[in-house]
Amino acid sequence: MVVSAKEAPHLMSPLDWILSVIGLAGFIAFVGVIASFVPERDLLIVIGIAVAMAVFDFWIRPFLVRRPQGAPNRSTSLL
């Protein structure tokens, strides 16, 4: 069953997928070039953490449900 973006606004469109894959690949290529020219252990650790966070965000993003515009925030606040 195909669902349009109007029926389910939380789903990513094919263009969203393509752009996110291109963006992730570009980020990994960019930090890969930096890591290859400056192979310092501390920098490699930071780059590894940054790439892991980007891949995690790429992996989890389709499962997040977006709230419609103007919907109330249901988070609990202490204020």
N, CA, C and O atoms as a Tinker XYZ file with bonds, in Angstrom:
   316  protein
     1  N      0.837000   -1.177000    0.000000    73     2
     2  CA     0.000000    0.000000    0.000000    64     1     3
     3  C      0.885000    1.243000    0.000000    63     2     4     5
     4  O      1.761000    1.389000    0.852000    81     3
     5  N      0.658000    2.111000   -0.931000    73     3     6
     6  CA     1.426000    3.340000   -1.035000    64     5     7
     7  C      0.660000    4.449000   -0.327000    63     6     8     9
     8  O     -0.530000    4.652000   -0.565000    81     7
     9  N      1.361000    5.160000    0.543000    73     7    10
    10  CA     0.753000    6.252000    1.294000    64     9    11
    11  C      1.407000    7.543000    0.851000    63    10    12    13
    12  O      2.632000    7.633000    0.780000    81    11
    13  N      0.597000    8.538000    0.553000    73    11    14
    14  CA     1.155000    9.824000    0.116000    64    13    15
    15  C      1.642000   10.615000    1.317000    63    14    16    17
    16  O      1.295000   10.319000    2.460000    81    15
    17  N      2.447000   11.620000    1.040000    73    15    18
    18  CA     2.994000   12.454000    2.109000    64    17    19
    19  C      1.903000   13.269000    2.794000    63    18    20    21
    20  O      2.040000   13.624000    3.965000    81    19
    21  N      0.810000   13.572000    2.070000    73    19    22
    22  CA    -0.288000   14.309000    2.684000    64    21    23
    23  C     -1.028000   13.450000    3.705000    63    22    24    25
    24  O     -1.493000   13.960000    4.724000    81    23
    25  N     -1.141000   12.148000    3.436000    73    23    26
    26  CA    -1.842000   11.246000    4.346000    64    25    27
    27  C     -0.998000   10.928000    5.572000    63    26    28    29
    28  O     -1.539000   10.756000    6.664000    81    27
    29  N      0.291000   10.849000    5.411000    73    27    30
    30  CA     1.198000   10.525000    6.517000    64    29    31
    31  C      2.386000   11.473000    6.457000    63    30    32    33
    32  O      3.411000   11.133000    5.866000    81    31
    33  N      2.272000   12.662000    7.059000    73    31    34
    34  CA     3.347000   13.655000    6.926000    64    33    35
    35  C      4.638000   13.277000    7.633000    63    34    36    37
    36  O      5.661000   13.930000    7.431000    81    35
    37  N      4.612000   12.229000    8.461000    73    35    38
    38  CA     5.824000   11.846000    9.172000    64    37    39
    39  C      6.741000   10.958000    8.338000    63    38    40    41
    40  O      7.879000   10.707000    8.734000    81    39
    41  N      6.262000   10.479000    7.189000    73    39    42
    42  CA     7.078000    9.622000    6.342000    64    41    43
    43  C      8.011000   10.463000    5.481000    63    42    44    45
    44  O      7.674000   11.573000    5.069000    81    43
    45  N      9.191000    9.910000    5.220000    73    43    46
    46  CA    10.158000   10.603000    4.371000    64    45    47
    47  C      9.844000   10.300000    2.908000    63    46    48    49
    48  O      9.524000    9.166000    2.551000    81    47
    49  N      9.939000   11.313000    2.083000    73    47    50
    50  CA     9.726000   11.116000    0.654000    64    49    51
    51  C     10.998000   10.510000    0.050000    63    50    52    53
    52  O     12.053000   10.532000    0.683000    81    51
    53  N     10.904000    9.972000   -1.165000    73    51    54
    54  CA    12.110000    9.440000   -1.808000    64    53    55
    55  C     13.202000   10.490000   -1.973000    63    54    56    57
    56  O     14.387000   10.175000   -1.865000    81    55
    57  N     12.812000   11.733000   -2.235000    73    55    58
    58  CA    13.808000   12.786000   -2.359000    64    57    59
    59  C     14.506000   13.026000   -1.021000    63    58    60    61
    60  O     15.712000   13.271000   -0.993000    81    59
    61  N     13.767000   12.959000    0.087000    73    59    62
    62  CA    14.380000   13.085000    1.414000    64    61    63
    63  C     15.426000   12.000000    1.631000    63    62    64    65
    64  O     16.507000   12.265000    2.156000    81    63
    65  N     15.098000   10.774000    1.224000    73    63    66
    66  CA    16.044000    9.664000    1.372000    64    65    67
    67  C     17.306000    9.902000    0.552000    63    66    68    69
    68  O     18.421000    9.729000    1.046000    81    67
    69  N     17.122000   10.296000   -0.689000    73    67    70
    70  CA    18.272000   10.506000   -1.570000    64    69    71
    71  C     19.180000   11.606000   -1.023000    63    70    72    73
    72  O     20.400000   11.446000   -0.973000    81    71
    73  N     18.578000   12.721000   -0.614000    73    71    74
    74  CA    19.376000   13.825000   -0.090000    64    73    75
    75  C     20.064000   13.468000    1.223000    63    74    76    77
    76  O     21.189000   13.905000    1.466000    81    75
    77  N     19.410000   12.684000    2.068000    73    75    78
    78  CA    20.051000   12.303000    3.324000    64    77    79
    79  C     21.205000   11.332000    3.079000    63    78    80    81
    80  O     22.222000   11.411000    3.769000    81    79
    81  N     21.075000   10.430000    2.126000    73    79    82
    82  CA    22.171000    9.510000    1.800000    64    81    83
    83  C     23.350000   10.295000    1.214000    63    82    84    85
    84  O     24.504000   10.039000    1.558000    81    83
    85  N     23.052000   11.250000    0.329000    73    83    86
    86  CA    24.115000   12.064000   -0.254000    64    85    87
    87  C     24.808000   12.887000    0.827000    63    86    88    89
    88  O     26.034000   12.996000    0.838000    81    87
    89  N     24.030000   13.461000    1.728000    73    87    90
    90  CA    24.614000   14.255000    2.802000    64    89    91
    91  C     25.488000   13.432000    3.730000    63    90    92    93
    92  O     26.578000   13.861000    4.111000    81    91
    93  N     25.003000   12.234000    4.098000    73    91    94
    94  CA    25.795000   11.360000    4.969000    64    93    95
    95  C     27.078000   10.912000    4.267000    63    94    96    97
    96  O     28.149000   10.895000    4.873000    81    95
    97  N     26.962000   10.553000    2.999000    73    95    98
    98  CA    28.149000   10.128000    2.249000    64    97    99
    99  C     29.148000   11.275000    2.117000    63    98   100   101
   100  O     30.356000   11.066000    2.234000    81    99
   101  N     28.649000   12.474000    1.876000    73    99   102
   102  CA    29.533000   13.638000    1.776000    64   101   103
   103  C     30.244000   13.929000    3.086000    63   102   104   105
   104  O     31.432000   14.250000    3.098000    81   103
   105  N     29.512000   13.815000    4.192000    73   103   106
   106  CA    30.127000   14.043000    5.502000    64   105   107
   107  C     31.205000   13.000000    5.785000    63   106   108   109
   108  O     32.294000   13.340000    6.248000    81   107
   109  N     30.906000   11.742000    5.510000    73   107   110
   110  CA    31.883000   10.678000    5.752000    64   109   111
   111  C     33.111000   10.862000    4.851000    63   110   112   113
   112  O     34.240000   10.643000    5.289000    81   111
   113  N     32.892000   11.261000    3.598000    73   111   114
   114  CA    34.028000   11.504000    2.695000    64   113   115
   115  C     34.872000   12.679000    3.190000    63   114   116   117
   116  O     36.101000   12.628000    3.148000    81   115
   117  N     34.209000   13.735000    3.658000    73   115   118
   118  CA    34.927000   14.913000    4.142000    64   117   119
   119  C     35.795000   14.582000    5.348000    63   118   120   121
   120  O     36.979000   14.917000    5.371000    81   119
   121  N     35.217000   13.930000    6.343000    73   119   122
   122  CA    36.014000   13.610000    7.530000    64   121   123
   123  C     37.022000   12.507000    7.232000    63   122   124   125
   124  O     38.046000   12.405000    7.907000    81   123
   125  N     36.740000   11.677000    6.220000    73   123   126
   126  CA    37.721000   10.671000    5.811000    64   125   127
   127  C     38.968000   11.303000    5.236000    63   126   128   129
   128  O     40.079000   10.841000    5.495000    81   127
   129  N     38.791000   12.361000    4.452000    73   127   130
   130  CA    39.943000   13.083000    3.896000    64   129   131
   131  C     40.739000   13.727000    5.030000    63   130   132   133
   132  O     41.968000   13.667000    5.038000    81   131
   133  N     40.048000   14.335000    5.977000    73   131   134
   134  CA    40.745000   14.945000    7.115000    64   133   135
   135  C     41.512000   13.881000    7.896000    63   134   136   137
   136  O     42.667000   14.091000    8.269000    81   135
   137  N     40.874000   12.746000    8.142000    73   135   138
   138  CA    41.525000   11.678000    8.908000    64   137   139
   139  C     42.738000   11.107000    8.167000    63   138   140   141
   140  O     43.719000   10.714000    8.798000    81   139
   141  N     42.675000   11.060000    6.844000    73   139   142
   142  CA    43.806000   10.499000    6.098000    64   141   143
   143  C     45.004000   11.455000    6.069000    63   142   144   145
   144  O     46.150000   11.008000    6.028000    81   143
   145  N     44.745000   12.766000    6.090000    73   143   146
   146  CA    45.845000   13.727000    6.060000    64   145   147
   147  C     46.376000   14.067000    7.450000    63   146   148   149
   148  O     47.529000   14.475000    7.588000    81   147
   149  N     45.549000   13.903000    8.479000    73   147   150
   150  CA    45.963000   14.206000    9.855000    64   149   151
   151  C     45.638000   12.990000   10.729000    63   150   152   153
   152  O     44.644000   12.999000   11.457000    81   151
   153  N     46.463000   11.955000   10.661000    73   151   154
   154  CA    46.142000   10.715000   11.379000    64   153   155
   155  C     46.520000   10.747000   12.870000    63   154   156   157
   156  O     47.237000    9.873000   13.357000    81   155
   157  N     46.037000   11.745000   13.565000    73   155   158
   158  CA    46.264000   11.817000   15.011000    64   157   159
   159  C     45.219000   10.970000   15.725000    63   158   160   161
   160  O     44.051000   10.958000   15.339000    81   159
   161  N     45.640000   10.269000   16.755000    73   159   162
   162  CA    44.756000    9.359000   17.474000    64   161   163
   163  C     43.546000   10.080000   18.057000    63   162   164   165
   164  O     42.423000    9.590000   17.934000    81   163
   165  N     43.751000   11.228000   18.686000    73   163   166
   166  CA    42.644000   11.970000   19.287000    64   165   167
   167  C     41.644000   12.438000   18.228000    63   166   168   169
   168  O     40.433000   12.363000   18.436000    81   167
   169  N     42.151000   12.915000   17.105000    73   167   170
   170  CA    41.272000   13.353000   16.028000    64   169   171
   171  C     40.473000   12.192000   15.456000    63   170   172   173
   172  O     39.292000   12.334000   15.140000    81   171
   173  N     41.123000   11.046000   15.327000    73   171   174
   174  CA    40.420000    9.867000   14.811000    64   173   175
   175  C     39.299000    9.427000   15.752000    63   174   176   177
   176  O     38.249000    8.970000   15.301000    81   175
   177  N     39.522000    9.564000   17.046000    73   175   178
   178  CA    38.472000    9.220000   18.015000    64   177   179
   179  C     37.291000   10.173000   17.871000    63   178   180   181
   180  O     36.142000    9.734000   17.851000    81   179
   181  N     37.562000   11.467000   17.772000    73   179   182
   182  CA    36.494000   12.457000   17.622000    64   181   183
   183  C     35.743000   12.239000   16.307000    63   182   184   185
   184  O     34.515000   12.317000   16.273000    81   183
   185  N     36.470000   11.968000   15.236000    73   183   186
   186  CA    35.835000   11.710000   13.940000    64   185   187
   187  C     34.985000   10.442000   14.016000    63   186   188   189
   188  O     33.882000   10.405000   13.472000    81   187
   189  N     35.482000    9.419000   14.678000    73   187   190
   190  CA    34.704000    8.187000   14.829000    64   189   191
   191  C     33.410000    8.413000   15.587000    63   190   192   193
   192  O     32.368000    7.870000   15.220000    81   191
   193  N     33.472000    9.212000   16.645000    73   191   194
   194  CA    32.265000    9.521000   17.417000    64   193   195
   195  C     31.289000   10.334000   16.568000    63   194   196   197
   196  O     30.086000   10.071000   16.575000    81   195
   197  N     31.806000   11.320000   15.838000    73   195   198
   198  CA    30.940000   12.162000   15.001000    64   197   199
   199  C     30.271000   11.340000   13.894000    63   198   200   201
   200  O     29.084000   11.519000   13.621000    81   199
   201  N     31.014000   10.455000   13.268000    73   199   202
   202  CA    30.438000    9.613000   12.216000    64   201   203
   203  C     29.414000    8.646000   12.813000    63   202   204   205
   204  O     28.365000    8.409000   12.214000    81   203
   205  N     29.710000    8.091000   13.985000    73   203   206
   206  CA    28.755000    7.190000   14.628000    64   205   207
   207  C     27.453000    7.913000   14.969000    63   206   208   209
   208  O     26.370000    7.349000   14.809000    81   207
   209  N     27.554000    9.162000   15.442000    73   207   210
   210  CA    26.347000    9.935000   15.745000    64   209   211
   211  C     25.554000   10.249000   14.475000    63   210   212   213
   212  O     24.324000   10.201000   14.488000    81   211
   213  N     26.246000   10.567000   13.385000    73   211   214
   214  CA    25.566000   10.865000   12.124000    64   213   215
   215  C     24.873000    9.626000   11.567000    63   214   216   217
   216  O     23.748000    9.714000   11.074000    81   215
   217  N     25.532000    8.481000   11.641000    73   215   218
   218  CA    24.928000    7.241000   11.151000    64   217   219
   219  C     23.738000    6.860000   12.025000    63   218   220   221
   220  O     22.715000    6.410000   11.509000    81   219
   221  N     23.855000    7.033000   13.338000    73   219   222
   222  CA    22.735000    6.740000   14.232000    64   221   223
   223  C     21.546000    7.637000   13.904000    63   222   224   225
   224  O     20.412000    7.160000   13.843000    81   223
   225  N     21.790000    8.930000   13.692000    73   223   226
   226  CA    20.716000    9.850000   13.344000    64   225   227
   227  C     20.094000    9.467000   12.007000    63   226   228   229
   228  O     18.874000    9.523000   11.857000    81   227
   229  N     20.911000    9.080000   11.041000    73   227   230
   230  CA    20.401000    8.640000    9.739000    64   229   231
   231  C     19.548000    7.390000    9.895000    63   230   232   233
   232  O     18.522000    7.256000    9.228000    81   231
   233  N     19.953000    6.483000   10.759000    73   231   234
   234  CA    19.241000    5.224000   10.938000    64   233   235
   235  C     17.922000    5.424000   11.690000    63   234   236   237
   236  O     16.931000    4.774000   11.357000    81   235
   237  N     17.884000    6.312000   12.702000    73   235   238
   238  CA    16.715000    6.455000   13.562000    64   237   239
   239  C     15.702000    7.450000   12.999000    63   238   240   241
   240  O     14.529000    7.388000   13.366000    81   239
   241  N     16.109000    8.351000   12.133000    73   239   242
   242  CA    15.236000    9.425000   11.637000    64   241   243
   243  C     13.926000    8.923000   11.024000    63   242   244   245
   244  O     12.890000    9.531000   11.294000    81   243
   245  N     13.902000    7.867000   10.227000    73   243   246
   246  CA    12.617000    7.438000    9.639000    64   245   247
   247  C     11.604000    6.960000   10.682000    63   246   248   249
   248  O     10.406000    6.940000   10.400000    81   247
   249  N     12.049000    6.583000   11.859000    73   247   250
   250  CA    11.143000    6.045000   12.859000    64   249   251
   251  C     10.573000    7.117000   13.781000    63   250   252   253
   252  O      9.692000    6.829000   14.591000    81   251
   253  N     11.063000    8.345000   13.669000    73   251   254
   254  CA    10.549000    9.430000   14.492000    64   253   255
   255  C      9.273000    9.982000   13.874000    63   254   256   257
   256  O      9.167000   10.100000   12.654000    81   255
   257  N      8.317000   10.315000   14.710000    73   255   258
   258  CA     7.053000   10.865000   14.232000    64   257   259
   259  C      7.083000   12.369000   14.452000    63   258   260   261
   260  O      7.326000   12.836000   15.565000    81   259
   261  N      6.840000   13.116000   13.404000    73   259   262
   262  CA     6.825000   14.574000   13.490000    64   261   263
   263  C      5.457000   15.041000   13.970000    63   262   264   265
   264  O      4.427000   14.480000   13.597000    81   263
   265  N      5.464000   16.079000   14.805000    73   263   266
   266  CA     4.213000   16.694000   15.225000    64   265   267
   267  C      3.749000   17.653000   14.144000    63   266   268   269
   268  O      4.580000   18.312000   13.517000    81   267
   269  N      2.457000   17.751000   13.907000    73   267   270
   270  CA     1.968000   18.742000   12.942000    64   269   271
   271  C      2.258000   20.160000   13.425000    63   270   272   273
   272  O      2.418000   20.393000   14.623000    81   271
   273  N      2.325000   21.099000   12.492000    73   271   274
   274  CA     2.566000   22.496000   12.842000    64   273   275
   275  C      1.457000   22.986000   13.766000    63   274   276   277
   276  O      0.276000   22.761000   13.502000    81   275
   277  N      1.834000   23.646000   14.836000    73   275   278
   278  CA     0.861000   24.208000   15.752000    64   277   279
   279  C      0.351000   23.247000   16.800000    63   278   280   281
   280  O     -0.454000   23.633000   17.648000    81   279
   281  N      0.798000   22.008000   16.764000    73   279   282
   282  CA     0.348000   21.038000   17.758000    64   281   283
   283  C      0.995000   21.365000   19.102000    63   282   284   285
   284  O      2.145000   21.803000   19.143000    81   283
   285  N      0.272000   21.158000   20.193000    73   283   286
   286  CA     0.851000   21.483000   21.505000    64   285   287
   287  C      1.999000   20.551000   21.857000    63   286   288   289
   288  O      2.003000   19.379000   21.480000    81   287
   289  N      2.957000   21.078000   22.573000    73   287   290
   290  CA     4.082000   20.298000   23.036000    64   289   291
   291  C      3.656000   19.544000   24.296000    63   290   292   293
   292  O      3.212000   20.161000   25.264000    81   291
   293  N      3.784000   18.252000   24.292000    73   291   294
   294  CA     3.333000   17.444000   25.425000    64   293   295
   295  C      4.440000   17.118000   26.416000    63   294   296   297
   296  O      4.264000   16.277000   27.297000    81   295
   297  N      5.565000   17.774000   26.273000    73   295   298
   298  CA     6.663000   17.507000   27.212000    64   297   299
   299  C      6.333000   18.131000   28.567000    63   298   300   301
   300  O      5.657000   19.156000   28.654000    81   299
   301  N      6.819000   17.495000   29.595000    73   299   302
   302  CA     6.580000   18.024000   30.940000    64   301   303
   303  C      7.684000   19.003000   31.280000    63   302   304   305
   304  O      8.862000   18.742000   31.037000    81   303
   305  N      7.298000   20.106000   31.831000    73   303   306
   306  CA     8.244000   21.144000   32.172000    64   305   307
   307  C      8.140000   21.442000   33.657000    63   306   308   309
   308  O      7.050000   21.398000   34.228000    81   307
   309  N      9.261000   21.743000   34.278000    73   307   310
   310  CA     9.254000   22.056000   35.693000    64   309   311
   311  C      8.922000   23.519000   35.949000    63   310   312   313
   312  O      8.695000   23.909000   37.094000    81   311
   313  N      8.890000   24.324000   34.909000    73   311   314
   314  CA     8.597000   25.749000   35.059000    64   313   315
   315  C      7.132000   26.029000   35.050000    63   314   316
   316  O      6.724000   27.185000   35.166000    81   315
